[in-house]
Amino acid sequence: MSRIETLRPEFVEFIPGTLQGGILYISQKYKTASHLCCCGCGCKVVTPLNPSGWQLTEKRGRVSLSPSIGNWSFPCQSHYWIRGGRVEWAAKWSREEIEAGRRSDLRARQIHFDTPRQTPSIGQRFVDWLKGLVQRIWP
């Protein structure tokens, strides 16, 4: 397989078992996107869509993923951005840069998943409800 320069989005409920090159499969229900590595090596790339993973944006039928795709665990170690459906190749990272990136990703996941969610008190929920009621009556 040769290098892929563009990715067409395909919105699916489930990511298929066999992927085709040049397609970015997106499951909004399961918050994940997958594609074959754009270098052409054939490895399956899975990107979780969440605040500590990747963000997906769509504009005029073209999608972008942020941050970049760094396939550090693949033999190819390819590194690229998906912006507006186009693949933009990034510089190869050193072993030190890869390790620093992994540490940063780990910290982001820990912050996202370990931060306790604040549940408003019954009093705060009542005040919020009352404010909403007043705003509907007197806009």
C-alpha positions as CSV (number, residue, x, y, z in Angstrom):
1,M,0.0,0.0,0.0
2,S,1.3,3.5,-0.8
3,R,1.2,6.6,1.3
4,I,-2.2,8.1,2.0
5,E,-2.6,11.9,1.5
6,T,-6.3,12.4,2.1
7,L,-8.9,10.8,4.3
8,R,-12.6,10.7,3.6
9,P,-14.9,10.5,6.7
10,E,-17.3,7.6,7.1
11,F,-19.7,7.9,10.0
12,V,-20.5,4.4,11.4
13,E,-22.0,3.0,14.6
14,F,-19.3,0.3,14.9
15,I,-15.8,0.5,13.5
16,P,-15.5,-2.4,10.9
17,G,-13.1,-5.2,11.5
18,T,-11.4,-4.6,8.2
19,L,-10.5,-1.1,7.3
20,Q,-10.0,0.4,3.9
21,G,-7.2,2.9,3.2
22,G,-8.1,6.5,2.8
23,I,-11.2,6.3,5.0
24,L,-11.5,7.7,8.6
25,Y,-14.2,5.6,10.3
26,I,-15.9,7.7,13.0
27,S,-18.3,6.2,15.6
28,Q,-19.8,9.2,17.5
29,K,-21.8,6.7,19.6
30,Y,-18.7,5.1,20.9
31,K,-16.5,8.2,20.7
32,T,-13.7,6.7,18.6
33,A,-12.2,7.1,15.1
34,S,-10.0,4.6,13.3
35,H,-8.1,4.5,10.0
36,L,-5.2,2.6,8.5
37,C,-1.8,4.3,9.1
38,C,-1.3,6.9,6.4
39,C,2.3,5.8,5.8
40,G,0.9,2.8,4.0
41,C,2.2,0.2,6.5
42,G,-1.4,-1.2,7.0
43,C,-1.5,-0.8,10.8
44,K,-4.8,0.1,12.4
45,V,-4.8,3.5,14.1
46,V,-7.4,4.0,16.9
47,T,-8.1,7.5,18.3
48,P,-10.4,7.8,21.3
49,L,-12.4,11.0,21.0
50,N,-12.5,12.7,24.4
51,P,-10.9,15.6,26.3
52,S,-7.8,13.6,27.1
53,G,-7.6,12.0,23.6
54,W,-8.4,13.5,20.2
55,Q,-10.8,16.2,19.3
56,L,-12.8,15.7,16.0
57,T,-14.1,18.7,14.1
58,E,-16.1,18.6,10.9
59,K,-16.4,21.5,8.4
60,R,-18.1,21.2,5.0
61,G,-17.8,17.4,5.0
62,R,-14.1,17.4,5.8
63,V,-12.8,16.3,9.2
64,S,-9.8,17.2,11.3
65,L,-8.3,15.4,14.3
66,S,-6.2,17.2,17.0
67,P,-3.6,16.7,18.3
68,S,-1.4,15.0,15.7
69,I,-1.3,11.2,15.2
70,G,2.0,9.9,16.5
71,N,2.3,6.1,15.8
72,W,5.2,5.6,18.2
73,S,4.4,1.9,18.9
74,F,4.3,1.0,15.2
75,P,7.5,0.0,13.3
76,C,7.0,3.0,11.0
77,Q,6.7,5.6,13.8
78,S,4.8,7.8,11.4
79,H,3.7,11.2,12.6
80,Y,1.1,13.4,10.9
81,W,-1.9,15.7,11.3
82,I,-5.3,15.2,9.8
83,R,-6.6,18.7,8.8
84,G,-9.6,19.2,6.6
85,G,-9.4,15.6,5.3
86,R,-5.8,16.1,4.2
87,V,-2.8,14.4,5.8
88,E,0.0,16.8,6.7
89,W,3.2,15.0,7.5
90,A,5.1,16.1,10.6
91,A,8.8,15.8,11.5
92,K,10.1,12.5,12.9
93,W,10.4,12.6,16.7
94,S,13.4,11.5,18.7
95,R,13.1,8.8,21.4
96,E,13.3,11.6,24.0
97,E,10.4,13.6,22.4
98,I,8.3,10.4,22.2
99,E,8.8,9.7,25.9
100,A,8.0,13.3,26.8
101,G,4.8,13.1,24.7
102,R,3.8,9.9,26.4
103,R,4.3,11.5,29.8
104,S,2.2,14.5,28.8
105,D,-0.6,12.2,27.5
106,L,-0.6,10.2,30.7
107,R,-0.9,13.4,32.8
108,A,-3.8,14.6,30.6
109,R,-5.6,11.3,31.1
110,Q,-5.0,11.3,34.9
111,I,-6.3,14.9,35.2
112,H,-9.4,14.0,33.1
113,F,-10.3,10.8,34.8
114,D,-9.1,11.5,38.3
115,T,-10.7,14.9,38.8
116,P,-13.8,14.4,40.9
117,R,-17.0,15.8,39.4
118,Q,-18.7,18.4,41.4
119,T,-22.3,17.7,42.0
120,P,-24.3,20.8,42.8
121,S,-25.9,20.8,46.2
122,I,-29.7,20.7,46.5
123,G,-29.7,24.3,47.5
124,Q,-27.6,25.3,44.4
125,R,-29.9,23.2,42.1
126,F,-32.9,25.1,43.6
127,V,-31.3,28.5,43.1
128,D,-30.4,27.5,39.4
129,W,-34.0,26.3,38.8
130,L,-35.4,29.5,40.3
131,K,-33.1,31.7,38.1
132,G,-34.2,29.8,35.0
133,L,-37.9,30.2,36.0
134,V,-37.5,34.0,36.5
135,Q,-35.7,34.3,33.2
136,R,-38.5,32.6,31.4
137,I,-41.1,34.8,33.1
138,W,-39.2,38.1,32.8
139,P,-36.7,37.8,29.8
